[in-house]
C-alpha cells in the first residue's frame, strides 16, 4: 500500500462511500483526499479503528504516516498498531 487510494480500496464497494461514512467525512471531501493522496493525520485514529472493525489487515498508524511522508520503508514489515490514545504531552 503506497497511496491512500490503496487504503480506501480495501473497504467494501462502494469503497469511497463506506470509507467516508466510517471516518465521518462527506464523500466529496474524501474524493479530494483521494485525488490529492493526502489525508489529515487527525483522521488516522478513525481510519485505523474502522479498518480494525472491518477486519482489514495492514491499516496501521505506521503505514498511514509512511504514505503521508512518502517514506515507504516505514511500516513495510512488523507494522504495529499504536494505542488508540496518545498522551497530549508525550
N, C-alpha and C positions, 0 to 999 in steps of 0.2 A: 504494500500500500504506500504509494508515493504522493498521492494527491488527496485532497479532501473528498473529491468526487468518488474515489475508490472506497472511502469510508461510507459515504452516503449510499453507494450502490450495494452495500451489504444488507441494507434494510429491505424488507419485502416490498414488492411492487405494489402500487406506485411509490418508489423509494423517496422521491422528493417530498411528497405529501406526508408520508408516515414519519420520516425523519423530522420534518418541520414540526409536526404535532408532538413528537416525543421530546423535542428540546424547547418547545414553546415559542417558535418564531413563525411569522407569516410565510407562506410558500414563496411569495415574491422575494422576500429577504433572503431566503435560502437559495433561490436561483442566483442572486447576486453573489452570495458567498461562494457558491459552487463555481461560477464563472471566473471569479477573481482568485480562486483557490486560497481563500482567506476566511478563517472563522475566528471570531474574537475568542480569546482564551477564557473569557468569562463563561462561555458555553461548554467548555471542556468537561466540567463535572456532570452536566446534564447528558452530554454525549456518552461518556463512559458509563454512567448509570443506566441510560436507556439501552446501550449495547448489552450490558450485563443482564438486564431484564429480558431481553430478547434472545439471549444465549449466543451473541455474536462474538466470536473469538478475535483476539488481536487488537481490539479497540482499547488502547491504554493511554494514560497521560503521556507516557514517553513517546508513543507513536504519534500522537497529535502534536506534541511540541516539535518532534522531528520534522513533520510535514510543514509546520508553521515556520520553522527556521531554515528549512531546506537542508538540514543535516540528516541525511538518510542513513548514516552509520548509527545514529542513536536509535535504540529500540528495535534493532533487527533481530536480536536474539535475547532471550531471557526477559522479555517485557514483564514488568510487574505493575500491577495496578496500585496507584498511590491511594492513601486513605481518602475517604470522602471529604473530610475536613482537614484543613491545613491551618495551623495557628497563625493568627494575623501578624505576629511579630517574629515568625520563625521561618 
